Every structure is written in structure tokens, then in C-alpha cells.
Amino acid sequence: MSEPSVADATNRIYESLQADNADIDMRIAALKEALTRAGLKEAVFDPARLVQNNRSGRKLMQAYFRQRGVTVKFSAP
């Protein structure tokens, strides 16, 4: 099985968020590995695809991912 790309890992994060955070820690770890392989320092998410697209929801997501070693940025609307 091949390693997921950053885009694949990001899409799996969206799926996990839609499924009430099912397997979120495992998917964050996969995203972190994909970012490392790609030489990237941060993951970019589309706020329109988030379950809680408000300031507190985005800040909570950033804090949770930061604790697991992934910097999160959001694309412009």
C-alpha cells in the first residue's frame, strides 16, 4: 500500500471530521508523515469544508493539531 499524499491525507481528515472525529489521531499522524515527505511545514484546510466553521471551531482545530505536531492554516474564503 502506498503512502498517502498530502491531499489524500487532508481529504481523510475532512472525512473524519464529518464522522464525528472517527480515527482523527491516526489520520493526523498520517497527515504529519505526508507533510514531512512533501517537505511542507503546514497543512492548509478549506474552512467551508469544516463541520464547525466559526472562529472557535477553527482555533480548537488548530490547537488540537498543534498538540500532535501539525501546524494548520486555513485558505481564504
C-alpha positions as CSV (number, residue, x, y, z in Angstrom):
1,M,0.0,0.0,0.0
2,S,1.4,3.4,-1.0
3,E,1.8,6.3,1.4
4,P,-1.0,8.9,1.1
5,S,-0.2,12.3,-0.4
6,V,-0.9,15.5,1.5
7,A,-4.1,16.0,-0.5
8,D,-5.3,12.4,0.3
9,A,-4.4,12.8,4.0
10,T,-6.2,16.1,4.1
11,N,-9.3,14.6,2.5
12,R,-9.3,11.8,5.1
13,I,-9.2,14.5,7.8
14,Y,-12.3,16.1,6.3
15,E,-14.0,12.6,6.2
16,S,-13.0,12.0,9.9
17,L,-14.3,15.4,10.9
18,Q,-17.6,14.7,9.2
19,A,-17.8,11.3,11.0
20,D,-17.6,12.9,14.5
21,N,-13.8,12.8,14.6
22,A,-13.6,9.0,14.0
23,D,-9.9,7.9,13.9
24,I,-8.8,11.6,13.9
25,D,-5.5,10.9,15.8
26,M,-4.5,8.2,13.3
27,R,-5.3,10.5,10.4
28,I,-3.4,13.4,11.9
29,A,-0.4,11.2,12.2
30,A,-0.7,10.2,8.5
31,L,-1.0,13.8,7.5
32,K,2.1,14.7,9.5
33,E,4.1,12.0,7.7
34,A,2.8,13.1,4.3
35,L,3.8,16.7,5.1
36,T,7.2,15.6,6.1
37,R,7.7,13.6,2.9
38,A,6.5,16.5,0.8
39,G,8.8,18.9,2.7
40,L,5.9,21.1,3.9
41,K,5.6,22.8,7.3
42,E,1.9,23.3,7.5
43,A,-1.4,21.8,6.4
44,V,-3.9,24.1,4.6
45,F,-7.6,23.4,5.1
46,D,-10.7,24.9,3.4
47,P,-12.9,26.4,6.2
48,A,-16.0,25.8,4.1
49,R,-15.5,22.0,4.4
50,L,-15.3,22.1,8.2
51,V,-18.1,20.9,10.4
52,Q,-17.7,23.9,12.8
53,N,-16.7,26.8,10.5
54,N,-16.6,29.5,13.1
55,R,-13.6,31.1,14.9
56,S,-13.8,29.0,18.0
57,G,-14.1,25.8,15.9
58,R,-11.1,26.8,13.8
59,K,-9.0,27.7,16.8
60,L,-9.9,24.4,18.5
61,M,-8.8,22.5,15.4
62,Q,-5.5,24.4,15.2
63,A,-4.8,23.8,18.9
64,Y,-5.6,20.1,18.7
65,F,-3.5,19.6,15.6
66,R,-0.6,21.7,17.1
67,Q,-0.5,19.3,20.1
68,R,0.1,16.5,17.6
69,G,2.8,18.3,15.7
70,V,0.9,19.7,12.7
71,T,0.5,23.4,12.0
72,V,-2.9,24.2,10.5
73,K,-3.7,27.2,8.2
74,F,-6.9,28.0,6.5
75,S,-7.4,29.0,2.9
76,A,-9.0,32.3,2.2
77,P,-12.8,32.0,1.7
